[in-house]
Amino acid sequence: MTAPAPIPATLYLRTLGDAVVTLEGQPLTWPAHSAEELLWYLHAHEGGAYRADILAELWGLEDTPAAANRFRVALCRLRATLGSTDAVTEVRGRYALHPALLARSDTAALHAGLHDARFARDDAEREEALRRALAVADGEYLPGVRGEWADAARAHHRAARVRAYVALAMLHCARRECPLAALALTRAVECDPLIGEDHHQRLMTCLAATRGKYEAVEHYRRYCRYLREEVGDTPMSETAHLAERIKQGEVPCADAVLAAPATGPLPFLGR
């Protein structure tokens, strides 16, 4: 019996900002769209999924003999395209991407960096791990892919990016590196405008200190507009009061009202 071919070491799955598989740096060509769809579904379900769930959530099909045949064809094509029958495993009816293949993806690098940052020995090591994580986080997860399963995975990885940016901002804030803190917080709220309102407040103080009150107040106005148009809500009274203080020329961060502590643990950075 011929042993299965090993998973090619140069395979890489890019999912943040794009959805592409490369082999030795070159994009793979897909023989059928269904094979590519199956790959991304399995990537979003690291623990694996049953055939019936895959058919229902990915293609809206019941687990009939005809649908099961479609699944087998897509699976065969996926394994052939990735160059290994081991690329997709099946254990007690659950299908999953091989752990070695999952490890060769940008999301794996993102979460590994967050993990390393959580257990870093010092701030320098923590910052290096956070920057390593964010170096691969260039955009939303699987842009253009539709479905509730994709939306759930997208929210999960977006939250990881936000945690990394916030943690990086806190490191800079603790060292009073205001421009770098403002940049990291700006990236965080760009990832998720519905990030905690305290982070919008902190960003306002950073902008007031680094770019002046007009930039800070403009951010507040954009935030108000977003809440009104997208959520049907208004900012907290504390946020409005902070904006008024900044309008009057105050730089609240100088009062250490919202500044990060110089010592102490960073927020939880796990998955």
Steps between C-alpha positions, in 0.01 A plus 500: 500500500640838402557737792313832476704791372611743773349844509727728296711709736462811285119510510367818662143611568437873490161598637536853642441762233485232231408134452777321316713187531857518380752227424859619488363853491272442199118494525338162445251451219172345609338231282158587644358773720347240732847374599613849595176562691555180697855606587391832651209343685735249661751773578226685688416180693835396645336231711344345193140456385266219405403449138134581564594834658740584218235426237236705682711802596721521193263403218153493656459129424350210691721196550358298211695249285533762224626763744737251660647429157550872442684518830725205410590659167580836664707325768694298243575813298605691811743230609640473146548876472681515835717208393424262786217272610600586858424868442141427611455244776189308598456371854169342607313690231657840563699656219779747579811654351819333619651689798824549306305674225306716743832609651607635159252786496498866593231447765723244671782757506263766636382287791847361568628855538221583744579188699868587515416856606288372786788297640782743414768555761517877458356789303761478224418135436128574524523781244701281262236226520215747442672651197565152364131421536387822335748465213270236345170664595446697181124522464181309570478122510393342168375822338225433252403162651138502613317291757430498872792262556736748333356792696559318830861421412550854370386646833732265690811600306402868495479494880851354511635784287328755723647343815846516349469867403356595840774314685764670285341839568510436875869419482567829320271689735681364804825634354329830409562435130187691406529504118556124488215440745270716286597307187435160660163612639402646163568162340296330773190713443540463124482123549192526717323834557293328769806443713442600863418868536782543749741437213337776297545726803864403529552567130345844537749587774789365291391705199461812712853456632663421166295665225297762680143547611355519149612146412368372834162670463471385139548139613226553758265633231572205271434264788168675576399475135589131487298421813201698373496355147615143559386421854227753579675606818690793649833520687516477876473826693862455615615497136302814420643672808852403396440650155387825659811513718717450193308771312587738781867429445564243773731206441344247742776243461727737689269446800552122466123458489514240227871420476602135524682399819878489471507157659264208532368227270370557152148391411438137417651423161397140449273368230 
